[in-house]
């Protein structure tokens, strides 16, 4: 789930983002991993492309992308959380009613293991 305002600002096209997601899926498949959905917001209020020039509810820190995913996929509400690398990620999660954690370039696997250990009941 990512903001991709570069689409609205003519830096790249939606197809480029989709191609990146396809490549990520192929590479992750080699490790036995799978991503159910990729979400991105192509909008920006100052976009150069009119159809993407918008204030929308999917651009983080708004919770639209999170809410769309929660409607599409059954999730154990008590077990869900979000990991982000920007404050807007945390703000979007909070607006959607879920806890969020900031990951600052650490090893993601170690970060998640430590996070899950801290969240588990004693």
Secondary structure, 3 states (H helix, E strand, C coil): CEECHHHHCCCCCHHHHHHHHHHHHHHHHCCCCCCCCCCEECCCCCCCCHHHCCCCCCCCCCCHHHHHHHHHCCCCHHHCCEEECCHHHHHHHHHCCCCEEECCCCCHHHHHHHHHHHHCCC
